[in-house]
Amino acid sequence: MISQSNLYKKFIKSLIIGLLFVVIFFLIISRYEQTVFEYNTLESKVVNWLITIEWVMFVIFFKKSSSYSLKLALYLFLMAVLLQVFNILDLSKFIMGISYIGLVIGLVQLIKYQYTNGHNQVFSKPVIKSRKKAKV
Amino acid sequence: MKFRLHILIVVLATILVTIWFRNGLVLGAAESSLPFSNLEAYQRITKWAWAEPALGNNTGIYTASWPTYLVLSLLEKNNIPGFLIEALLFWTILIVSGFSVFYLTRDFFPKLNDKYLFLAAIFYWFNPFMMINVWNRFLYSHMIFAAFLPLSALLFRKGVKSTNYVYILLLGLCFGIFSYALTSIPFNIIFWMVFLALTIFELTNRWNLKVLLFFGLTFLIYILVDFWWITQLFSFINSSQYTTTISSFFSADGNLTTLSALSDRLGKIVNTIRLMHEAFFKNAPDYWMSFYNTRLAVVLEFFFPLILFLGVIRERKNKNAIFLSVLFVFCLLLVKGNSPPLGELFELIFSKFSFTQVFRNPFEKFGFLLPLFFCPLLAFYLSRIFDNKIAKNIIYFLSLFIVLVFWGFPYWTGLIFVSSEKNEQNNFSNYEVEVPNYYRQANAWIEKQSQNARFLVFPLGGEGITYSWKHGYSGIELSDTLFNVSAVSLNTTIPFYYDVSKNLEEQFLEKSNFNGLANLLNAKYVMSRSDIDYKSRQMRDPRTIELALSDKEKNGEFKKEAEFEKISFWRNLNWKDNTVYASNNFLAASSQSNLSDITLNEGEGDILVSNSNPVIPANAKVYHPESQYKLVNNVTEGFESRQDLFPYSSYLPGSKFYKLSLYKEYIDQNTRLERKKRILSKVSYLGKRISEIYNLISINEVDKVSVPLQIYKDQLKDLSEEFRQFNNENFKEIASDWEQESVLPIFLRYKNAIANIKNNNKLNIAVLNLIDETEKEMDVFLVKSNLSPKFGFIQEDNFKIDRRSVQQFKVDDNGSYEILIDGLNSKNFSLLDGKKMPFQLDDKVYDVIPKLRDDGRVSFGSYDLTSGYHEIGFNEVRSENKIDFKNEEYLKVDHGVLEKKYIINDFDPYSDYEINFDYFIKSGGEMQVSFASNNDSALLNGNGAELSQTLKSDIYYFDFRNFDIRTTPNKSADSGYIRLRVLPWNNCLVVFGNNKGNCDKDQIRRTYDKTTEIVVRNMVVTKIPHILPLLVHKINLNQAESTQPQITYKKINPTKYIVDINSAKNDYMLVLSELFNQGWVATVSDGTKINDHYLVNTYANGWWINKRGNYQITLDYVPQKFLDIGKLISTSVFAFCVFGILFYWFRRNAHD
C-alpha cells in the first residue's frame, strides 16, 4: 500500500512538472521571437519565472542535490558560451539567463544543506582556529 | 617568495604609472574636470559650504573631497608639477587596492599560496570592469573608491572577526583619508552593504553581541569622522534647492525609464558574468577594444567565470568560498538591474523605495562589488580546481597570461586613457592635457580686474567642452579650473541657474541692451574664446561671437580690454557692482519668467520679482503662459476600422468571455510599471470600447450598447486623474506637456465617434441620455487633463484651425493688458508687417495689424481682462520659400557621392523649418536628406546633422512620392542648408558575404556600383517662427517718488557679507547676486532676522526690508556654520583615531 501511495505521489509530481514544462515549451515555441528576444514583453518575464518555479519544484519533488542544479547550470553556461563564440547572441543571452537561475537555486540549496545536513562540518567550525594559527 | 611578490606589486604599479605619465602631462577627461592643473582652485571651492563658480551653488556632499584637495594642493604649493601629483595619486590607488585584495584574499583563504594571492591582486587591477568603469571612465571618485572598498572590507573583516576595536580606529582613518570616494551617495550605501554582509556572515559563525557592537561602533566612527560633509549632505537634502532639483529634473517615471534603458544596455548576465561593459565593447570602433569581440577573446573572457562554476561545484564545503560565491551571484542580480532573468525583483524595490533610485545605473555602481568578490574566489578556485600539480601550474600560468597580457594590454600601452570616440581630426584622442600658458596670464589679469564681479563666456554650450589645444581636453567645461573668478560658462541643470544660462547666448546675440541684463548677473566682462572645437559640441562659431562683440563695441555697450592669444575680454561699459545692491523699482513676472523680462521696464536698478508676491509693489506685471495646447487642424473624422485607434474586440458584451477580456485588459494595464505606457494603453482601450459599440450596432444588438458606453465613461474618469497627475509631476515647461498634440486628436475622434452613434434611430432614450452624459464627460475630461483649452479652439471663416497654438494665462487683477510676442524678432516681423493677423482671445476672434516695438517685441494691442484664466491662440505664421530651387532637379550618380546643397536664406536658429518636396527614385539606391548647419560635427562623414533621413525606393509605388518634415535647428547654428546626398546602388556586401572587408577597398567596391537616378521637384523650405505671447499689465502706483538707500558691502568670505545701509527712507529690496538658496540668511545688526527672503531676478536672493535709518546687515550662508562645527568634530575624532592607534601600537610593542 505504501509503495503504491508513493508511486501515486510521484506520478502527481511528475504530472505537475510535466504540465509546467509543456506550458513553458509552448510559450517559447508559440511566441518564439518575442519571448526569447524581446525582453520587455510580458511573456519573457513569465517564462523566466516559470522556469525558476519549474526548477525549484523539480529539485524539491525529486530531492535533487545542489550538485545537480549547479552541474545543469554549468552545462547551460557552456552552451551559452559556445553560442556567444559563434555570435548567436540572443539565444546565448537567453540560455545564460537560465544558467544563472540554476546557479542561484544551486547556491540556495548549498546554503540550506550547510545549515541542516552539513551543519557540524562547516558552519560550526570555529574561525578562531585559523586566526590563531596565523598569529603563531 | 612572499617578499618578492610584494615587491612585484610595487614594481608593477610603478611601471604602470610611469607609462601613463611618460610625457609629463596631466590626464583629464569626463566629469572629473582637470583638477591637477589647478589644485588650489579645487581646494578653495570645496573648502566652503558655498561654491562661487558660475552663479554660486551649495557645495553639498562635494566638501567630502576637500581633505584630498587640501593635501594635494600643499604638494602643488611646493612646486611639484601637477602630473607628478596625479601620478602619485594613481600609484597610491594601485598600491592600496593591490595590497588590500592580496590580504583580503589571504584573510578568506589563509592557506592559499602567495602566488594565487598575487593573481587576485593583479586581477583586481586588470579586469574589464576596472578597465572601463574606473580608468577609462576617468572619475576620481571611482578610482579612489576602487582602492577604498577592498581596504575597508579587509579592515572590517579583520576587526569583526577578532572584535579588536583598534580596527575601528583604522577604519576611522580610512573614512577620513578616502573621503573623496564618499562624494557619491551610492558608494556609501555599497560599502555599508559589504560591512553588513560581513557582519551577518560572522554572526552565522558565532552569535556574539560583540560582533553587533563592532558594527555599531564602526557606524558611529563613520558618522563622526565624516561629520563635516554629512552636515552638508543633510543641509542640501533639507533645502528647497534639493526639492526643486528633484521636481524639475528627475521623476520616478524618468528614473525607471533610465533604469530600464541602462539595464537593457549593460545588464545582460552574459556580459556581467565576465565583468564586461557591453556598450563599450559591443559598439567598439575599429580600435583596440574591438579585439575583445573576436572569437578567441570571447573564449578567454569566459575562462574565469568557468573556473567560478567549476569551483562552486567542486568546493562545496568551504564556507568562505560559499559566502563569496553567494555574494558574487547576488551582486550579479543587482548589477543587471531590471533586465531578465528575475529583474522584476530589482524593479519592484526600485519603484517602491525612492532612495534606491540613486542606483539608476546599477552596473556602474554595484559593479564595483563584482571584482571585490570575484578576485579572492578566483584565486581560491584556481588553486583547488585540479589536484595534479602540472595541471595546476598550467592553469595558473594561463590565468596569469589572461590577466597580465589579455586584460593588461590596454594598461601597459596606456590605451585605457584613450577615448573610445573619434575627434574631429578622425583620431582617438587620449586624456593627456596641456593647458596653454595664456590661460595663466588671463587668469592673473581677470583676477585683478574682477572686483567680486563675474564674467560671461561665449560661445556658451552644455556641460561638455572640447578644447583644440595641442594636447587638448574633452570633458566637463573647465572655467572653474582655469580661472579663479566666477564665470557663467556652461549650461547645466542647476535650478535657477539653468533658467538663466539656457537662453543667455540668445539674449546676448538678439537683444540690443544686453548690458542691463549682464548687470543683473553682476557680469563685468564677456570672454570670447576661439580655442574650442565648437563643432564637436555643436556650439556657436566663435567668429560670430567676435562679430557680435565688435558690433556692441561700436554701439558703446562693450569694449575690448585684453587679448590673450585665443581668448579676449570685453568690458561691460555700463557695469556697476551688483554683488549686493538695493532697489525699490520692481517688475513682477509669473513663474515662467526669464531674465530678459527686465528689458520690458525702463530704468536702471530694476529688480525682477515674482508676481505671486503680494507685498512688493511692482510697476508692471508680466504674465507668461502656464499651459500650451496645439491642434494641427479641425478633427472631423469619427469611427473607422483602425487597429491603432479603435482596436478590434473579439468578445462583445453578451459573450461569456467579455468579462474575462476586461480582466485581461486590467492585468495588462497594471503590469506596465512605466506610467507613460500604462496611460497610452488605457487610451487605446477606450478606443476599444467604441469599437465594441460599433460592432454591436453592426450586428443589431443595440440594446447592449450601454454596457461598453458605461465602461468607457468610468474608465475616462480614472484616466483623467492619472493624466493630470502625470503631467504635473513630469513636465514643468509649457512646451513639453506630454503627448498633448498627439493625444488630443485621438480624443476628438473618440468624441466624434460617440456623437455619431446618436444617428442610429434604434437607440432607446436611456442610451441616448448616456451618450449625452458621456459627451459632457469628455469635454470636462479634455480640459481637466490639460489636453484642451478651456475656451476651446475657436473657428471663424477668416480664422480656421491651421496648426493652432493656444496659450493659457492666469492673471491676478482686472485691467488693461497688452499682448506682446517675444519670439518674433525683427528678422521675422517682416512676415507680419502691414498685414492683419487674426487671433483668438478667450472665445472671441480679433483681427489686428501688429506693431514692432523698440525693444524688438511685437504688440497686438491692449485688452481689458478680468482676473482669472485667459487664453490667446494664434495660427502658425509661415514664410515664403527660403531656398532657391528651380522646379525640378535631376540627380544621377554612377560612382562616388553626388551632393547638392541649398542654402537657407535669412537663417534663424530660433524658428522651426518645414521641408517639403516630391521625389521619384527612378533607379538604383537611396537619397539622404539632411537639414545641416554650419556647426554640425565633421564626424560620421559629415552626417552629424540635426536632421538626417534616408529616402528609399518603394517596392509597390513607382511614382513621385511626397516628403514632408518639420525640424527645429540647433540653436547655436549661424547658417543652415538642405543637403541631398545620392549614392550609387551597390551590392558588394551581399556578394562578399563573410569577407565584407573587401568592400572597404574602393576599387573592389566600385565594380559593384550601379547608377542611381532620382528626380526631386517642388522643394519648399518654410520658416515658422515661434509665437510665444505674453501679457503685460502696467500699474500706476500713485506713490511719491521713493529714494533708494546708500549701501556699501564687505565680502568676508564666500559665505559671509557685511552690508552697511545708510539713509534708508523707504521699504526696499536688498539683493545678493548669488544663486537663490534658503540657506542664505540676512540678519540686522540688532539681531533681527529678516524673514522676507525671495527669489529675484530669476536666480538671486532678495530680502524685503522695511527698516529705516542707518544700520548693518549680515548675509550668512548658514550651512557654513554646520560645516565649521562638522570640521571640528571630524578633525577631533580623526586625531583621536590617530592617537588611539599610536597608543595601541606603542602598548603592544612595550608588551612584547
HADDOCK unambig.tbl for C-alpha pairs under 7 A between the chains (distance, minus, plus):
assign (segid A and resid 39 and name CA) (segid B and resid 340 and name CA) 6.94 0.50 0.50
assign (segid A and resid 48 and name CA) (segid B and resid 341 and name CA) 5.74 0.50 0.50
assign (segid A and resid 48 and name CA) (segid B and resid 342 and name CA) 6.86 0.50 0.50
assign (segid A and resid 49 and name CA) (segid B and resid 342 and name CA) 6.87 0.50 0.50
assign (segid A and resid 67 and name CA) (segid B and resid 313 and name CA) 6.21 0.50 0.50
assign (segid A and resid 70 and name CA) (segid B and resid 313 and name CA) 6.28 0.50 0.50
assign (segid A and resid 74 and name CA) (segid B and resid 309 and name CA) 6.27 0.50 0.50
assign (segid A and resid 85 and name CA) (segid B and resid 295 and name CA) 5.34 0.50 0.50
assign (segid A and resid 85 and name CA) (segid B and resid 298 and name CA) 6.06 0.50 0.50
assign (segid A and resid 85 and name CA) (segid B and resid 299 and name CA) 6.73 0.50 0.50
assign (segid A and resid 93 and name CA) (segid B and resid 270 and name CA) 5.70 0.50 0.50
assign (segid A and resid 96 and name CA) (segid B and resid 269 and name CA) 6.60 0.50 0.50
assign (segid A and resid 96 and name CA) (segid B and resid 270 and name CA) 5.86 0.50 0.50
assign (segid A and resid 97 and name CA) (segid B and resid 269 and name CA) 6.32 0.50 0.50
assign (segid A and resid 97 and name CA) (segid B and resid 340 and name CA) 6.93 0.50 0.50
assign (segid A and resid 97 and name CA) (segid B and resid 341 and name CA) 5.55 0.50 0.50
assign (segid A and resid 104 and name CA) (segid B and resid 329 and name CA) 6.90 0.50 0.50
assign (segid A and resid 107 and name CA) (segid B and resid 326 and name CA) 6.63 0.50 0.50
assign (segid A and resid 122 and name CA) (segid B and resid 317 and name CA) 6.50 0.50 0.50
assign (segid A and resid 122 and name CA) (segid B and resid 319 and name CA) 6.43 0.50 0.50
assign (segid A and resid 123 and name CA) (segid B and resid 205 and name CA) 5.98 0.50 0.50
assign (segid A and resid 123 and name CA) (segid B and resid 319 and name CA) 6.92 0.50 0.50
assign (segid A and resid 124 and name CA) (segid B and resid 205 and name CA) 6.31 0.50 0.50
